[in-house]
Amino acid sequence: MKNEKFTNYYPEPEYPVETFCMQLSKKFMVSGHWHEDLEIVLVDSGVVSIKMEDDCLVLRAGEGIFFNQNQLHFISSASKEAAAIYTINFHPSFLFGLESSYLGNKYLTPLLVSPHCRYLLLNDQTDENKELLNLAQKIITLDQEKAYAYELEVLSLLLSFWKKLLPNAAVHESNADRPRFTSSVNKRILEATRFIEEHYAEQLSLEDIADSIHLSKSECCRCFKRTLGTTPFEYLTNYRIYAAMRKMQQMDGKDENISDLAASVGFNSPSYFNKVFKKYANCTPMEYKRSL
């Protein structure tokens, strides 16, 4: 397997921006993941728990968080009630083109590689943070409505977001000397999750996942449990349901039968897909599709 970080799938590869709405429950969470994309998360309703390697944060409706590249994080509901979040994923190259450009070297790369800026909380405690939240909400609205030339407005808003973000780059300085993903176990689990995210639509076995990181099946399970609090197959199933939700949102009203959808995310049986989807999302795939 090539040693590449997982990159989000974008409906339009030449336009690497995607917004996504997700319902979280105690059963369904965004499993631990990392990627080269930059990510903004806004809490629409409920209370959300965000865990990282050395931090645990609680966000409420109206609050959000910005994640820099390559930050291992988990997102789940922090209460018995369901929570709803919006995410904005965008590749850094969308802002200034190639990182080696004049603007990329001056305004992009320094923040991407900064050990200080792993994440930034977005709330209403400062005028700057309020403006960042407002910009993110506008991006979500534009991406949902998709009016003519909305991509240009999204780019303009993301550049404004970045400009206001830059002065906050030197945050969390207490972690400045702490290397990312310090343990070899974490690095192996990151490789395993990347393998799952690249091959989730295939018929994967525990042996396939363990072989991808050169561990025995039992040691692979122990590493997953210790690092992510779940088993390889629970992670795989969770990711498949997450992928199914994304596909339904990306269809934008287009019809696709449940059998095809199930097969596209790795389920051979539509009835089993329905059962698992309802377990994780508290509704059937058709009910979820209608809710969109």
Kinemage of the C-alpha trace (Angstrom):
@kinemage 1
@onewidth
@group {chain A} dominant
@subgroup {mainchain}
@vectorlist {calphas} color= white
{ca met a 1} P 0.000 0.000 0.000
{ca lys a 2} L 1.253 3.467 -0.854
{ca asn a 3} L 2.077 5.580 2.155
{ca glu a 4} L -0.420 8.358 1.494
{ca lys a 5} L -2.753 10.143 3.855
{ca phe a 6} L -6.476 9.767 3.294
{ca thr a 7} L -7.957 12.552 1.171
{ca asn a 8} L -11.690 13.218 1.164
{ca tyr a 9} L -13.629 12.231 -1.911
{ca tyr a 10} L -15.032 15.310 -3.606
{ca pro a 11} L -17.994 15.072 -6.008
{ca glu a 12} L -16.090 17.449 -8.319
{ca pro a 13} L -12.353 16.676 -8.004
{ca glu a 14} L -11.447 20.018 -9.597
{ca tyr a 15} L -13.510 21.773 -6.900
{ca pro a 16} L -12.130 20.287 -3.649
{ca val a 17} L -14.771 21.632 -1.267
{ca glu a 18} L -17.554 19.638 0.348
{ca thr a 19} L -20.120 20.413 3.027
{ca phe a 20} L -21.858 17.610 4.836
{ca cys a 21} L -24.631 17.348 7.447
{ca met a 22} L -24.600 14.476 9.910
{ca gln a 23} L -26.749 13.228 12.788
{ca leu a 24} L -24.712 11.841 15.676
{ca ser a 25} L -25.890 9.494 18.389
{ca lys a 26} L -24.291 7.334 21.048
{ca lys a 27} L -24.189 4.531 18.484
{ca phe a 28} L -23.037 6.569 15.521
{ca met a 29} L -19.951 8.747 15.737
{ca val a 30} L -17.298 10.046 13.388
{ca ser a 31} L -14.586 7.499 14.133
{ca gly a 32} L -11.006 8.574 14.669
{ca his a 33} L -9.596 9.835 11.397
{ca trp a 34} L -7.083 12.214 9.865
{ca his a 35} L -6.636 13.672 6.409
{ca glu a 36} L -4.772 16.233 4.339
{ca asp a 37} L -7.887 18.329 3.994
{ca leu a 38} L -8.678 21.230 6.280
{ca glu a 39} L -11.921 20.864 8.195
{ca ile a 40} L -14.443 23.145 9.860
{ca val a 41} L -17.118 21.597 12.093
{ca leu a 42} L -20.206 23.530 13.238
{ca val a 43} L -22.627 22.173 15.841
{ca asp a 44} L -26.190 22.702 14.634
{ca ser a 45} L -28.005 21.078 17.571
{ca gly a 46} L -27.262 19.086 20.692
{ca val a 47} L -23.956 18.722 22.513
{ca val a 48} L -20.906 17.252 20.791
{ca ser a 49} L -17.763 15.660 22.220
{ca ile a 50} L -14.531 16.023 20.262
{ca lys a 51} L -11.584 13.888 21.283
{ca met a 52} L -8.031 14.209 20.099
{ca glu a 53} L -4.821 12.556 21.219
{ca asp a 54} L -4.423 14.785 24.253
{ca asp a 55} L -7.579 16.918 24.381
{ca cys a 56} L -11.275 16.365 24.968
{ca leu a 57} L -13.621 19.237 24.108
{ca val a 58} L -17.365 19.744 24.465
{ca leu a 59} L -19.129 21.942 21.907
{ca arg a 60} L -22.716 23.150 22.010
{ca ala a 61} L -25.118 24.363 19.345
{ca gly a 62} L -23.754 27.484 17.654
{ca glu a 63} L -20.119 26.600 18.379
{ca gly a 64} L -17.531 25.052 16.100
{ca ile a 65} L -13.925 24.045 15.574
{ca phe a 66} L -11.292 24.334 12.857
{ca phe a 67} L -8.914 21.378 12.355
{ca asn a 68} L -5.539 21.782 10.713
{ca gln a 69} L -4.149 18.981 8.548
{ca asn a 70} L -3.293 15.561 9.973
{ca gln a 71} L -5.060 15.903 13.322
{ca leu a 72} L -6.423 12.631 14.691
{ca his a 73} L -9.927 13.344 16.027
{ca phe a 74} L -13.221 11.690 16.969
{ca ile a 75} L -16.655 13.353 17.014
{ca ser a 76} L -19.679 11.991 18.885
{ca ser a 77} L -22.794 13.090 20.735
{ca ala a 78} L -21.931 14.058 24.309
{ca ser a 79} L -25.372 13.160 25.687
{ca lys a 80} L -28.126 10.582 25.257
{ca glu a 81} L -29.811 12.899 22.781
{ca ala a 82} L -28.832 13.023 19.128
{ca ala a 83} L -26.716 15.906 17.872
{ca ala a 84} L -26.366 17.399 14.399
{ca ile a 85} L -23.212 18.832 12.871
{ca tyr a 86} L -22.183 20.430 9.598
{ca thr a 87} L -18.690 19.880 8.265
{ca ile a 88} L -16.779 21.822 5.627
{ca asn a 89} L -13.834 19.957 4.112
{ca phe a 90} L -11.530 21.689 1.663
{ca his a 91} L -8.095 20.955 0.303
{ca pro a 92} L -5.422 23.605 1.051
{ca ser a 93} L -4.587 23.893 -2.652
{ca phe a 94} L -8.037 25.408 -3.233
{ca leu a 95} L -6.985 28.600 -1.447
{ca phe a 96} L -3.807 29.580 -3.292
{ca gly a 97} L -3.147 26.816 -5.801
{ca leu a 98} L 0.180 25.074 -5.361
{ca glu a 99} L 1.820 25.499 -1.960
{ca ser a 100} L 5.027 26.603 -3.695
{ca ser a 101} L 3.312 29.715 -5.030
{ca tyr a 102} L 4.164 33.132 -3.594
{ca leu a 103} L 0.858 33.403 -1.699
{ca gly a 104} L 1.000 29.757 -0.631
{ca asn a 105} L 4.491 30.131 0.803
{ca lys a 106} L 3.566 33.325 2.621
{ca tyr a 107} L 0.066 32.638 3.915
{ca leu a 108} L -0.622 28.896 3.709
{ca thr a 109} L 2.414 26.742 4.454
{ca pro a 110} L 3.407 28.480 7.728
{ca leu a 111} L 0.063 27.652 9.309
{ca leu a 112} L -0.130 24.129 7.879
{ca val a 113} L 3.210 23.154 9.409
{ca ser a 114} L 2.833 25.145 12.631
{ca pro a 115} L 3.013 22.881 15.708
{ca his a 116} L 1.002 25.549 17.544
{ca cys a 117} L -2.093 25.511 15.376
{ca arg a 118} L -3.558 22.036 15.605
{ca tyr a 119} L -7.095 23.304 16.033
{ca leu a 120} L -8.995 26.459 16.892
{ca leu a 121} L -12.254 26.626 18.830
{ca leu a 122} L -14.937 28.804 17.253
{ca asn a 123} L -17.443 30.426 19.610
{ca asp a 124} L -19.045 33.787 20.287
{ca gln a 125} L -16.596 34.905 22.965
{ca thr a 126} L -14.669 37.261 20.662
{ca asp a 127} L -15.617 39.347 17.637
{ca glu a 128} L -13.023 37.467 15.556
{ca asn a 129} L -14.520 34.100 16.435
{ca lys a 130} L -18.037 35.355 15.743
{ca glu a 131} L -16.946 36.431 12.287
{ca leu a 132} L -15.286 33.059 11.635
{ca leu a 133} L -18.513 31.283 12.599
{ca asn a 134} L -20.532 33.617 10.408
{ca leu a 135} L -18.273 32.980 7.404
{ca ala a 136} L -18.509 29.218 7.882
{ca gln a 137} L -22.304 29.352 8.071
{ca lys a 138} L -22.438 31.374 4.850
{ca ile a 139} L -20.260 28.774 3.103
{ca ile a 140} L -22.647 25.991 4.135
{ca thr a 141} L -25.668 27.935 2.881
{ca leu a 142} L -24.014 28.689 -0.456
{ca asp a 143} L -22.946 25.082 -0.950
{ca gln a 144} L -26.455 23.847 -0.217
{ca glu a 145} L -28.190 26.301 -2.536
{ca lys a 146} L -25.618 26.001 -5.359
{ca ala a 147} L -26.722 29.132 -7.198
{ca tyr a 148} L -24.869 30.285 -10.306
{ca ala a 149} L -21.154 30.926 -9.647
{ca tyr a 150} L -21.507 29.903 -5.989
{ca glu a 151} L -18.016 28.370 -6.181
{ca leu a 152} L -16.522 31.837 -6.603
{ca glu a 153} L -18.359 33.093 -3.526
{ca val a 154} L -17.256 30.042 -1.531
{ca leu a 155} L -13.629 30.697 -2.496
{ca ser a 156} L -13.986 34.349 -1.494
{ca leu a 157} L -15.457 33.379 1.896
{ca leu a 158} L -12.783 30.740 2.538
{ca leu a 159} L -10.052 33.287 1.795
{ca ser a 160} L -11.713 35.702 4.238
{ca phe a 161} L -11.907 32.879 6.796
{ca trp a 162} L -8.206 32.119 6.278
{ca lys a 163} L -7.208 35.772 6.615
{ca lys a 164} L -9.003 36.024 9.965
{ca leu a 165} L -7.621 32.671 11.075
{ca leu a 166} L -3.949 33.569 10.527
{ca pro a 167} L -3.546 35.837 13.595
{ca asn a 168} L -4.737 32.907 15.727
{ca ala a 169} L -2.106 30.522 14.364
{ca ala a 170} L 0.008 30.629 17.543
{ca val a 171} L -2.480 28.787 19.765
{ca his a 172} L -1.943 25.824 22.074
{ca glu a 173} L 1.711 26.675 22.512
{ca ser a 174} L 1.971 24.233 25.397
{ca asn a 175} L 1.896 21.503 22.766
{ca ala a 176} L 4.479 23.152 20.504
{ca asp a 177} L 7.201 20.630 21.228
{ca arg a 178} L 4.903 17.630 21.110
{ca pro a 179} L 5.301 15.726 17.827
{ca arg a 180} L 2.138 14.557 16.125
{ca phe a 181} L 1.235 10.869 16.419
{ca thr a 182} L 4.108 10.135 18.729
{ca ser a 183} L 3.647 6.397 19.149
{ca ser a 184} L 4.332 3.702 16.598
{ca val a 185} L 0.959 2.181 17.542
{ca asn a 186} L -0.870 5.358 16.545
{ca lys a 187} L 1.007 5.513 13.261
{ca arg a 188} L 0.031 1.946 12.469
{ca ile a 189} L -3.610 2.563 13.326
{ca leu a 190} L -3.615 5.637 11.109
{ca glu a 191} L -2.300 3.481 8.277
{ca ala a 192} L -4.990 0.871 8.982
{ca thr a 193} L -7.807 3.430 8.974
{ca arg a 194} L -6.443 4.867 5.747
{ca phe a 195} L -6.515 1.350 4.247
{ca ile a 196} L -10.147 0.929 5.345
{ca glu a 197} L -11.148 4.323 3.931
{ca glu a 198} L -9.568 3.444 0.583
{ca his a 199} L -11.040 -0.085 0.360
{ca tyr a 200} L -14.299 0.047 2.379
{ca ala a 201} L -16.417 -0.791 -0.700
{ca glu a 202} L -14.569 -4.109 -1.090
{ca gln a 203} L -15.150 -7.298 0.892
{ca leu a 204} L -12.534 -6.760 3.598
{ca ser a 205} L -11.582 -9.327 6.209
{ca leu a 206} L -9.840 -8.803 9.523
{ca glu a 207} L -6.817 -10.481 7.971
{ca asp a 208} L -6.785 -7.902 5.144
{ca ile a 209} L -6.757 -5.034 7.657
{ca ala a 210} L -4.105 -6.658 9.853
{ca asp a 211} L -1.912 -7.475 6.848
{ca ser a 212} L -2.063 -3.843 5.701
{ca ile a 213} L -0.082 -2.842 8.806
{ca his a 214} L 1.936 -6.087 9.156
{ca leu a 215} L 0.359 -7.228 12.439
{ca ser a 216} L -1.362 -10.392 13.571
{ca lys a 217} L -5.151 -10.270 13.742
{ca ser a 218} L -5.156 -10.326 17.557
{ca glu a 219} L -2.534 -7.571 17.843
{ca cys a 220} L -4.413 -5.477 15.267
{ca cys a 221} L -7.592 -5.742 17.374
{ca arg a 222} L -5.703 -4.790 20.543
{ca cys a 223} L -4.162 -1.732 18.853
{ca phe a 224} L -7.533 -0.555 17.528
{ca lys a 225} L -9.168 -0.971 20.920
{ca arg a 226} L -6.348 0.815 22.732
{ca thr a 227} L -6.104 3.735 20.277
{ca leu a 228} L -9.637 4.201 18.923
{ca gly a 229} L -11.750 2.427 21.531
{ca thr a 230} L -13.305 0.185 18.888
{ca thr a 231} L -12.568 -2.924 16.823
{ca pro a 232} L -11.403 -2.915 13.182
{ca phe a 233} L -14.789 -4.202 12.020
{ca glu a 234} L -16.743 -1.675 14.078
{ca tyr a 235} L -14.624 1.047 12.500
{ca leu a 236} L -15.223 -0.425 9.030
{ca thr a 237} L -18.998 -0.655 9.575
{ca asn a 238} L -19.186 2.864 10.977
{ca tyr a 239} L -17.256 4.210 8.004
{ca arg a 240} L -19.490 2.366 5.531
{ca ile a 241} L -22.609 3.954 7.040
{ca tyr a 242} L -20.875 7.342 6.983
{ca ala a 243} L -20.015 6.801 3.299
{ca ala a 244} L -23.630 5.835 2.539
{ca met a 245} L -24.893 9.060 4.152
{ca arg a 246} L -22.443 11.106 2.104
{ca lys a 247} L -23.479 9.369 -1.102
{ca met a 248} L -27.157 10.089 -0.428
{ca gln a 249} L -26.433 13.754 0.196
{ca gln a 250} L -24.264 13.977 -2.915
{ca met a 251} L -27.023 12.471 -5.081
{ca asp a 252} L -28.886 15.782 -4.697
{ca gly a 253} L -32.319 14.360 -5.459
{ca lys a 254} L -31.145 11.786 -7.995
{ca asp a 255} L -32.677 8.367 -7.576
{ca glu a 256} L -30.606 5.320 -6.653
{ca asn a 257} L -32.061 2.090 -5.326
{ca ile a 258} L -31.001 0.789 -1.945
{ca ser a 259} L -29.457 -2.370 -3.416
{ca asp a 260} L -27.029 -0.332 -5.526
{ca leu a 261} L -26.265 1.980 -2.617
{ca ala a 262} L -25.623 -0.971 -0.292
{ca ala a 263} L -23.274 -2.608 -2.801
{ca ser a 264} L -21.390 0.656 -3.373
{ca val a 265} L -20.418 0.831 0.325
{ca gly a 266} L -19.514 -2.833 0.798
{ca phe a 267} L -22.785 -4.573 1.788
{ca asn a 268} L -23.793 -7.661 -0.197
{ca ser a 269} L -27.251 -7.811 1.342
{ca pro a 270} L -29.672 -4.832 1.111
{ca ser a 271} L -31.681 -6.169 4.064
{ca tyr a 272} L -28.556 -6.375 6.238
{ca phe a 273} L -27.563 -2.881 5.082
{ca asn a 274} L -31.001 -1.596 6.164
{ca lys a 275} L -30.640 -3.276 9.553
{ca val a 276} L -27.148 -1.894 10.211
{ca phe a 277} L -28.037 1.581 8.926
{ca lys a 278} L -31.035 1.764 11.286
{ca lys a 279} L -28.891 0.608 14.202
{ca tyr a 280} L -26.365 3.387 13.631
{ca ala a 281} L -28.563 6.208 12.301
{ca asn a 282} L -31.838 5.483 14.146
{ca cys a 283} L -33.700 5.457 10.817
{ca thr a 284} L -33.794 3.421 7.621
{ca pro a 285} L -31.861 4.536 4.535
{ca met a 286} L -35.141 5.552 2.828
{ca glu a 287} L -36.198 7.588 5.856
{ca tyr a 288} L -32.793 9.275 5.891
{ca lys a 289} L -33.028 9.964 2.160
{ca arg a 290} L -36.483 11.527 2.533
{ca ser a 291} L -35.230 13.707 5.399
{ca leu a 292} L -32.676 15.283 3.048
